[in-house]
Amino acid sequence: MSWDVRFTPIVLSERCETLRGEVRDFLTQQRKAGIIPEVPTRVGMDYSADFSRSLGERGWLGWRWPKAYGGHEGTALERYVITEELLAAGAPVRAHWVADRQSGPVLLTFGSEAQKQNYLPRVAAGECFFCIGLSEPDSGSDLASLRCRAEKIDGGFRITGTKLWTSNAHRAHYMLALFRTAPATPENRRSGLSQFIVDLSTPGIEVRPVLNLAGEHDFNEVHFDGVEIPDDSLVGTLHMGWRQASAELAYERSGPERWLSTYHLLARLVETLGPDVSEDIRTQIGELLVDLVTLRQMSLSVAGMLEAGQEPTVQAAVVKEIGTRFEQRIPRVAHQLLSARSDYDDQDNTVRDLLEHAILWSPAFTIRGGTTEILRGIIARGLGLR
Ligand SMILES: Cc1cc2nc3c(=O)[nH]c(=O)nc-3n(C[C@H](O)[C@H](O)[C@H](O)COP(=O)(O)OP(=O)(O)OC[C@H]3O[C@@H](n4cnc5c(N)ncnc54)[C@H](O)[C@@H]3O)c2cc1C
């Protein structure tokens, strides 16, 4: 049995804090210009291709990638600081988020030289957006059961099937997708899967909206009706896509977006309740703040491990498992405390709107990017318990 799942404390360098100041100055200007709301009334990330482009111009996308591919050769901790500041400010980062966080790094590790040169500089410039094509109508947690297939044809592949819950497919340029390219073997259900870049403007692709609980069009069903894509769409090695997709999921699980989704609600709650509160309320808010600070340290520690070239799969799963339940607790506590206080000042309804939006979004927190139960399985295996 191995219990060696550590979170080494991280102290941020002066360079990181200087960078934080630069990002904050920029965000203050954006707030003054009305591009970022003074007081957010929604949880999560808004979408603005223009804002993503302005981050690209400042050099804050593709932060860790080689300069040869439009990157900036920065550190994981510096990237952490940039993302943390953007999220804490409620900046509209949705357009580039997936491409910068995971599609780009996957291409950097597994892509061909031509793919790196073609896509990475455009992602780093904030001009090229990706979505994630993993889940299907009958395959989510059990991803190896996916049925969407890519058959080999002359000069390329023909894709048939359906992806589901594909966030942003209606606004992205490309999908980094996992398709079945050969039948699974009885010994290995994960064999015979391959990763592809699919240009979403290719004929035969239909993107249908799926409205979420808040009534918003955020994710989609994407139908492929014999869609033909060229040979050079294959990423990495044919039939070896499982390992690549697993690496992609590790990027998806460790960042501050896994515990900051309802941060604005917590900030507004503290402001709205004011300093004159009972001991009980003080304790409840205090408990949330302690968890916030602890999660931040754990998340920073994961960034430190990435920096050191380690693969913190288990630690990232721990942060997401605890972080997403923390994100769900904030609206529960806010609802309870605000319902009990009819005298609070919310003349413009901002805290009520934010709370409503958080309640409607919060079931998704523990599902997207891997459910709580799946993460607990990863953690248990990492601890040698299964
Ligand atoms: C907001 C949002 C955005 C999303 N965006 C994307 C996207 O962009 N691209 C994409 O590909 N997917 C996306 N997804 C899909 C997401 O990855 C899946 O919903 C998730 O992996 C769960 O799969 P499922 O919905 O098929 O549920 P299932 O896998 O059917 O799970 C149903 C329930 O059973 C539990 N369960 C399943 N297997 C086990 C097990 N072995 N042990 C214990 N419990 C188990 C689960 O934890 C869950 O509670 C998104 C989902 C949400 C909510």
The ligand as an ORCA input file, in Angstrom:
! r2SCAN-3c Opt
* xyz 0 1
  C     -21.075     21.362    -17.931
  C     -20.537     20.157    -18.621
  C     -19.664     20.325    -19.681
  C     -19.166     19.213    -20.346
  N     -18.332     19.418    -21.413
  C     -17.858     18.352    -22.089
  C     -17.039     18.543    -23.239
  O     -16.741     19.685    -23.624
  N     -16.602     17.464    -23.910
  C     -16.900     16.192    -23.503
  O     -16.441     15.246    -24.144
  N     -17.687     15.971    -22.430
  C     -18.171     17.019    -21.718
  N     -18.989     16.821    -20.627
  C     -19.404     15.455    -20.315
  C     -18.781     14.874    -19.058
  O     -17.431     14.593    -19.254
  C     -19.593     13.628    -18.705
  O     -20.901     14.058    -18.398
  C     -19.007     12.887    -17.537
  O     -17.787     12.288    -17.887
  C     -19.964     11.794    -17.017
  O     -20.401     10.978    -18.050
  P     -21.967     10.688    -18.244
  O     -22.680     11.980    -18.298
  O     -22.096      9.770    -19.406
  O     -22.431      9.956    -16.916
  P     -22.168      8.434    -16.516
  O     -20.772      8.067    -16.853
  O     -23.262      7.605    -17.084
  O     -22.316      8.506    -14.947
  C     -23.584      8.551    -14.284
  C     -23.326      8.419    -12.784
  O     -22.753      7.119    -12.509
  C     -21.518      7.278    -11.808
  N     -20.555      6.259    -12.264
  C     -20.239      5.960    -13.548
  N     -19.277      5.008    -13.567
  C     -18.978      4.728    -12.277
  C     -18.042      3.847    -11.645
  N     -17.224      3.069    -12.363
  N     -17.987      3.846    -10.281
  C     -18.812      4.630     -9.539
  N     -19.725      5.492    -10.086
  C     -19.795      5.539    -11.439
  C     -21.011      8.669    -12.168
  O     -20.128      9.159    -11.198
  C     -22.312      9.447    -12.254
  O     -22.716      9.841    -10.962
  C     -19.513     17.907    -19.938
  C     -20.385     17.732    -18.854
  C     -20.892     18.839    -18.211
  C     -21.826     18.626    -17.058
*
